[in-house]
Amino acid sequence: MTVILPSPASPLKIGTRGSPLALAQAFETRRRLMTALALPEEAFEIVVITTTGDNRQMIDADRPLKEIGNKGLFTKEIEEAMLDGRVDISVHSTKDMPTAQPDGLTLDVFLPREDPRDAFVSKDVTAIADLPEGAVVGTSSLRRRAQLLHKRADLKVVEFRGNVQTRLQKLDQGLASCTFLAQAGLNRLETVNVPATPVSADDMLPAIAQGAIGIERRSDNYRAAELLSAIHHPETAQRLAAERAFLAALDGSCETPIAGLAEIDGTSLRLRGEVLRPDGSDVIRADQTCPIEDGADLGRAMAAQMLAQTGPGFFDWR
C-alpha cells in the first residue's frame, strides 16, 4: 500500500511541549523527516501544547516534582491531542516517559541517542570531589540527590528547577554552588558559555533513557508508523528496551531513585543499573552483559535480582 506523504496543504502535525529543549527536539524530528522523505519544512507543522506539568511548574516552582505529580503530568494533554486527532505524532524526552503508554498509543520510534551523561554545572569547580565540605547543591532529581549524598553525605541538597538560564541565574545569586543538567540537552540547545563538565557514567550513572528522543503515535496510525520508520534508530531502541524493562520491573517512578545505562559493543549489550535510598544511605548495583536481542530479558532479570538483594524495609520510604 502506498503511503500518502505529508504536504504543505496537509502537513504531518507534530505535538510538543513549548520549552526550548522540547522545541529543539521537535525541530530535530522535523529536520530528520524532511531529509529522509525529501519534503519541505511546510509539510510538517509543529503544534505546541501546554501540559498540566508546565502550568504546575510555574505555580509550584520550588516544590519537589514528586509532590506535584508523576511523569504523566507532562504528557497527558499531548496524548489526548493525539487520541482525538489534533496531532499525528508527539516528541518526548524518553527519560520523562512512563514505561507503559495509555491504551491506543505506542512509543516505538527513537532517534539516535545523544550523550547520555549528566553535566556538572558550576562557576567555581569542575567536579563533585572538588566541592568544599557542606557545599549547597541544587537539583530537582531524586536520582541525582541520592547519588550525591551517597558519595558526599556532607553536601546540602536543595530543590532546583527551571531551564538552563534560570538555573544559571540561581547559581549567580549564590543559592547553590553547583547544579546538574543532562549533557544531551545542552548539546541540543547548542549552549555556549555554560560552565558544564560531563560526568562519567562510572561516577554518576544517568537516568534511564537519558539523551534519547522518543516519538509517540496512535497505535492504529499506520501511516505515521510508516513515515516514522524512515528515521527510527534501531541501536537506540535496543538500548532503551533493556533500560526501560529494568525500570518497569523495579516499578520505577518519580519517587524512586533509579539509574541505568545500556551500551552496545559488537553483538553484546552491557547493562548497568542501580537503585538507591533517597537519602543516599544505601545503594544496590548490578553490571551484566548479554546478546543484544536479549536486552529486555536481561533488564527484567537484573531488576529481579536487585530486588531480592534489597531486604526488608529498603523501600519503606515510598
N, C-alpha and C positions, 0 to 999 in steps of 0.2 A: 504494500500500500504506500502510495506517495504521500509524504508529509507536506502539508501546506506551510511554507516558510512565512515568518512574520514579514510585515511590510510597513512603510510609513502610514499607510491607510488603516492597517490592522496590526498594531505593534504587539509584541510579547510584553506583558506587564509584569514588572519585577518589583515585588514588595520588599520594603526595608524600613528599619528604624531611621531616624534622622540625624543621629550623631555623626560627627566627622568620620569616625572609623567605620561605622555601618555603611555610610555613603561610599567610602573608599572601596569597601568590599563589593558593593553593588556595582560600582563603576568597573571594577576588575572583572566581575562576572559578565557585564555587558561587553566589555572590550574583548574578552575571550570568545564570546558568542559571535560578535561581529567578524572576528578573524576566522573562526572555524567555519562559519556559514557564508562568509563573503557577503555580508549585508551592511547597510549603512547604519549609523547611530540611531537614526529616526525610526528604525524597525524595532526599537526597544524603548519602552517607557519606564522610567524609574518612578515608583509610587511610594511616597514617604507616609508611613503610618505611625502615629504616636501610640505607644503602648501604656498600659497601666503602670508598668515599672518605670517608664520615663517620667510620668506625672508624679509618682510617689517619690522618686529620687529628688525631684525639685522641692517637694514639700518636706521630706524627711532626709535632708542631705547629710545629717550627722548621725543617723541611726544605722546600726549594722544591717546589712542586706537581709540576713536571716530573720530579722524582726519585721521586715516589710513583707516578705513572702518568698516563694520559691522561684525557680528558673522560669516557670511558665508566665510570670508577670511580664516578661519581655518578649513573649511570642503570641500571647492569646489573641490580641486584636489582628495581628498579621495572619495568623492561621484562620481566623474567622473570615478574613477577606479572601483567602484562597478558597475556602469551602463554599462561599456564596458567589464566587466567580469574579470578584472585583480585581483580583490579581491572578496571574497564572503560576508564578513561582515566587519563592521568597529566599532571601540570602541571609545567612546567620553565621556568627562565630560558633563553631560546633561545640566548643567548650562550654557555652552557655545553654546548650540544648538538653532537655531531658533525654534519658536513654530510651524512652518509648514515646512515639508520636500519637496524637489523638486519632481516633477512628477516621479513616478516609484520607489520611495524609501519610506521605512517605518521605523520608530523608535518606537518599541513597546516591547522591551525586556530590563529589568533593573535588575541589580544585587542588592543584599542587600545594603541599603544605609549606608554609613559611617557617622561619626559625621558631622552634617550639620553646625556647628558653625564656626564663624570666630576665628582666633587665633591672639592675640595681641603680637607682637614681639618687645621686647626692651631689651637692656642690662642694663638699668637704673631703670625702674619702671615696675610694673606688671598690671597696669590698666590705662584706659584713664583718670580717675579722678585724678590720681597722676601726670600727666604731668604738668610741670611748665607753667605759662602763656606765650603765644606766641611760644610754642614749635613747631618745624617743624615735620610734619607727612608725610611720604611717602606712596602714594598709587596711582595706576592707575585706581581704581574702582570709577566710578561716584557715585555709591550707597554708598560706604564707605565714600567718601568725603562729600556727602550731610549729611549723618548721623552724622559724626563727627562735622561738622560745625553747625548742629542743636543743638548738645549738648554743644559745645565749640566754639563759634564764634571767640574766640581769637586765635585759632590754625592757623598755616600756613600750608596749604596742598600743597605738591609738587608732580610732576609726578615721579613714582617709579615703574619701570617694571623689569622683569628678574626672573630667577629661585631663589630658596631658597638661594643658595650660593652667587649669585650676589647681592641680597638684603641685606644679612648679611654683605657683603663687603662694601656696601654703608653706612650701619649703622656704621661700624668700621671707615669709612672715615669721619664720622660726618655730612653726608649730610642730616640726619634726626635723630630724637630722637627715632622714632618707625616706624613700618610698620605693615601690616596685611597680613595674608595668610589664606587659607582655612585649618581648622584643619584636614579635611579629607585627603588633600594632604600630610600633614606632617605625618599622620598615615600611609598612603600607602607607602610613601618613607622610613618609619621607621627611621626618622631623629633622630639624637642624638645631644646633646649639642646646641640645638636651644632654646634660651630664650623665649619660647612661653607660653602664658596663654590663655586657651579657654575663649571666651567672651559669656556670657549667651545670649540666643536669646531674653530675656527680655530687655537686654541693647543694643543689636545690632541685629536686625532681619536679617537673612542671605539672600543671593541671592536665587532666585527661583531655585530649584533643586540642590542646592549645596550639594556635597557629594555623588551624585548618578551617577553611570556609566550607560550609555545608549548604546545599541548595535543596529546599523542600518543595513538594508539589502535591497536588491531589493524586491519590493512588490510581484513579481512573483517567487521569490526564495523560493518555498515551502519546499524544502529540508533543507535549512538553518533555516527556521521558525521552523521546527520540531526539529532540533538539538538544537536550542536555547531554546526551551520550557523547556528543562531539567534544565536550570539554571535561568529561569525567577523568579523574586521575586514579587508576587502579591501585597504585602503590600506597597512596594516602588512604584509600578505602581499606586496604588490607591492614594497615597500621591501626586505623581507628576501630576496625572490627574487634581487634584484640583489646584495645584500651577501653572501649565502651562496654564490652562484655564483662570485663573486670569490674568496671564501675557499677554496672547494673547488678552484678552478683553480690556486691558489697552494699547494695541498697543506697548508693551514693546520693547525696542531696546537697543543698547549700549549707546544711547543718553538719556535714561530715567532712573533716579534713582528709582528703584522699588525693594522692598524686600517682601519676603513671605515665610511662613513655614506652612506645614500641618502636623499634628500629629494625630495618631490613638490611641484611648483608648476604648477597647471593640468593640462595634458596631458603635461608634461615631467617626467622624472626626472633628478636630478643625483646622480652617484655620485663620492664622493671616496675614495681609498684610499692606503695607504702600507704599505711593508714595510721593516723595519729590521734591522740587525745588533743582536744583543743588547747589545753594549757602546755602542750609540748612535753609532758612528763613521761610519755611512753610512745613508742613507735614500733611498728612491725613492718618489716621489709621483705621483699622477695625479688629474685632475679632469675629468670628461666628462659630457655630457648626452645623452639620447635620449628617444624616446616611451616612455611608461610601460610599454607592453606588451613593449618590447624590453629591459627591465631586466636579466634574467638573461643575455641575449646580450651586453649591454654589460659585465656583470661578468666574464664569461669572456674577452672580447676585451681588456679593460683589464688583466686579470691576465697574459695572454699578452704584451702589450706591455711590461709592467713586468718580467716575467721576461727578456725579450730585452735589457733595459737593465742587468740585474744584472751581467753579465760573469762571467768565470771566477773562481771562489773565493768569490763572495758568500755562498753557503750552506755553505761548508766547515765552519762551526761546528755544523751539525745532526748 
